[in-house]
Amino acid sequence: MTKSVSTSKKASIRCSINSYYQCMIFFYLTINWRTIYSILEMHMTTLRKYMKIRTALLVSSLPLCFFVSANAKTFENEGNKTQMFSLHLGATRVIYNIFSSGETLTIINDYDYPMLVQSEVLLEDQKTPAPFIITPPLFRLDALQSSRLRIVRTGGDFPKDRETLQWICVKGIPPKSDEKWAESNKNSLNNVTLNVQVSLSTCIKMFVRPSSVKGHPEDVAGEVKWQRVNNKLKGVNPTPFYINLSELRVGGEEISEHHYIAPFSSFEYPIPVSKSSKVQWKIVTDYGGVSEFFETDINL
């Protein structure tokens, strides 16, 4: 009887010890994950405000916690660090009505320090300056703030029967710790000073649309003709709109290249096409959305 009670007490003690360690481990994990989550919440508040996304946490092991900024990428190579910066634009494209007084574009600084914002409009070749100005062309955008750019036409002769493609390019320039214009944010800058800082230009399409071009590209995207030319797929656009493909399938297989097709023009996709193939495609709409699928047979 005594032996049985002693054994029972030992088992009870072992159980209590195990429960104690389990509680301690659970307490440790809870405190640490709450801390990590609160940090993520702090850094993601601005993103949720503008993008309405939820914080996602992906962890492969307990000792490692890796934070990724929305628009900055950091690369390490033999002890050197390079961080690339870009700004968040409020749209993926701008439709510029030829006789309008101008269009606007929202720009957002997701970082916790100020950025210099430099903007320009380029021709379709993405090299030559276009007959547009952006105001302000260069300005300081404070941390976690947004502003609006105004695009105004200054000249140029544009076709009256079709759209013209231009590019709006916006560059975010991060400050250095010794620059006077960023002195009010030195504490934040000390945390992001790296060996190499690279500013990236974010470019979006701007379609200059004459008054004679009515409707939207998704209204006429089904009129695109597809042909087989020397084992390549040729898309012919008989419309006055730029056809910006978001998805292209041939014979049920998705094609990775989604190059746009200019108005009253064509583009050849370097892929082999069988005689029995069908073509399916979706396009990007004026508002940055995606259209329904269009489908047709390939003309031989």
N, C-alpha and C positions, 0 to 999 in steps of 0.2 A: 504493500500500500504506500509506504514511504517512498520507495523507488519510483512508483507511478507518479506521485505528486511532484517529486524532484524533476522528473523528466518533463512533466507538464509545465513547471515553472521555467525550465530552460527553453522549452519551445516558445513559451510566451515572451521571454526576454529576447530571443532571436527575432521573433516577429516584431517586437517593439523597435529593436535596432534597425531592422529592415525598413519598417515604416518611417523611422526617423530619417534614414538616408534618402528614402524616396521623397519624403516631404522637402528635405533640404535641396535635393536635385530639382524638384518641381519649382520650389521657391526661387532658386538660382536662375532657372530657365525663364520663369515668368518675369522676374525683374529685368533680366537682360533683354528679352524680346519686347517688353514694354518700352524700354529705353530706346531700342533700335526702331521700333514702330513710331515712337514720338518724334525721333529725328527724321524719319522718312516723311511723316506727316508735315513737319515744318518745311521741308524742301519741296513737297509736292503741292502745297496749298495754292501756289500761283498757277501751276499747271491745271489743277482741277477747276480753277476759276475761269480759265479761258477755254480749256479743251473738254471739261466735264468728264474727266476720266477718273477711275478709281486707283488708289495706290495698290500696287502689286508687289509682293515680297517673295523672292525666290532665293532659297538658301540651300547650298549643297552640303555644308557642314557647320557645326557650331562655332569653331574658332575663326572662321572667315566671314567677313561682312563686306560686300562690295557695293559701292554706291555709283550709279551712273547718272550723270546730268543729262537733261533732255536734249541739249544742243551742243554739248562739248564732248569731244573724244580725246582721251589721253593715251599716248603710246609710249612705251619704254623700250629703249634699245641701248644695251651696254651702259646702263647707269644714267643715260640722258633721257629727258622727258620732253615730249612734244604735245601740246594741247591745242586742239583746233576749235575755233569759235564760230558760231553762226547765230543769226537772229531768227525769231519765229514770226512768220508773216501770217496775216489774218485771212488770206485767200490763196488759192492755187492758180488763179488766173484773173485777169482784168479785161472786161469788155469795154473798149473805148469807142463810144459813138462819135463819129467824125465831127459833128457840129456841136458837141457838148462843150461846156465851159471848163471841163476837167473831170477827172475821176480821183477817188481817194483809196488809200490802202493802209490798213492798220498794221502796225509793227509793234512787237512785244519783246522786251528784254527779260528773259527768264532768270538771269543771274542775280546774285546778291551784291553786285558792284556795277558801276556805270559803264556804258559802252559809247564809243563814238560811232555814229551811224552815217555811212556814206552811200549815196544812191545815184543811179544813172539808168538811162534807157538806151538800149542798143538795137541795131537792126537784126534781121533774121540770122545773119552770120555770127552774131554774138561778139562782134569786134568793133564795128563801126558805130559811132554815136548816132542816135536817131533824133529827129526834129521834135524832141520833147524835153521839158525840164521837170525836175522833181524838186519841190520845195518842202522843207528846207533840204538843200543838197548835202549838208554836213551839219550835224548837231549832236549834242550829248543827250543820251537817253538814260535816265537814272535807273538804279536797281529796281527790278520787279515792277517796272512801269511800262505803259504803252503810249503810243503816239500815233498820229496819222500823217501819212505822206500825201501830197497833192501832186498829181501828174497833169501837166498842161501842155497842149500842142503849141509849138512855136513856128511851124511851117511845114514844108513837104508837100509833094503831090502824090496822092494816093488813088489807086484805081477805084472807080465808082461802081464796078460790077462785082467786086469780091472783097474778102477780108485781106488784111495785111498783118503779118506777124512781126511783133517787136518783143523785146525782152526787158523786163524790169529786174535789175540786179541790185541787191542791197547787201552791203558788207558791214559786219559788226567788228569794230576794232577795240580789243580789250586794252585797258590802260596799264602802264608800267608804274611801279611803286614810287618812282621819282618824278612823275609828271604832275605838274601843278594843277591841271584841271581835275585830277582825281584825288586830291589831297584829303577831301572830306571822307573818303572811303579807304584810308590806308589800312585799317584793321582787316577789312575784307581782302584787300589786295595781298597782304602778307600771306594769306592762306592759299593763294592761287598763283603766286609767282613761280614760274617754271623756267627751264633753260631756254626753251624755244616756244614761241607762241605764233600760231598760224591763223590768220583771219580768212574765213571762207565766204565767198559771195553766194547768196541765195538768189537764184534767178527763177522767175515765173513768166509764163507767156502773157503777153498783152495783145489782144486782137483788135485792130483798128477796123471798125465796121461802118461802112457807108450807109446812108439812109435808104438806099435802094435795095439793100439786102434785108429782107424781112424774115421773121421767124427765128428758129434755133437750129443748130446742127443736128440735134437728135430727130428733128422732124423729117430730115431728108437723108439721114445716114444709110437708110436701106437702099438708096439709089446707087451706092458704090458697086462697080462691076469688077469681077475678079477673072483673070485670065492666066492661062499657063503659057509662059514664054521661056523657051530654052531651059526647061526643068526648074523654073522659078515661078513664084506667085506674084503676079502683077495686079496691084490695086489701082483702079481708075476712078477718080473722083470727079463727077460731072457737076458738082454743086459749087456755090460761091463761098462755102464755109471750109475751114480747116477741119479735116476729120482726124481727131486725136484718139487713136485706138487705146483702150484700156485692156482689151483681151482679144486675142486672135486665135482661132482654132481651125485646123485643116484636117479633115478626115477624123475628127474627134480628138486630135492631139493638139495641145496648146503650143503656140509658137512664142518664143521668148522675146523676139524683137517686135516692138510696138511703135515703130516710127510713124509719125503723122503723114497724112497725104494732103498736099497743098490744094487749094481750089483750082478746078479745071486742069488738074495735073495727075500724075501717076507716080507710083513708087513700087520698086521690085524688091521682094523679100527673098533672100538667098536660101530657099528651101526647095527640095524636090517635091513634086506634087503628082499624085497618081491621077489617071483620067477619071476615076470614079469619085474623087474627093468632093466633099461639100465644105464650104467655108462658113464659119460663124464668127461674128465679131460684136464687140461692145465698144461704145465710145464714151469719152468724158464730156459731160454736158457743160453748159455755160456757167453753172453754179458749182462745178467741181464734183458733181455726182457721176453716177454710172448709168448708162442707158440699159434698156432691155437688149436681149440677143437679137441680132439680125442674121438671116441665113439665106444662102443661095448656092447654086451649083457653079462650078468653075466652067467658064467658057473656053472651049478648045480653040 
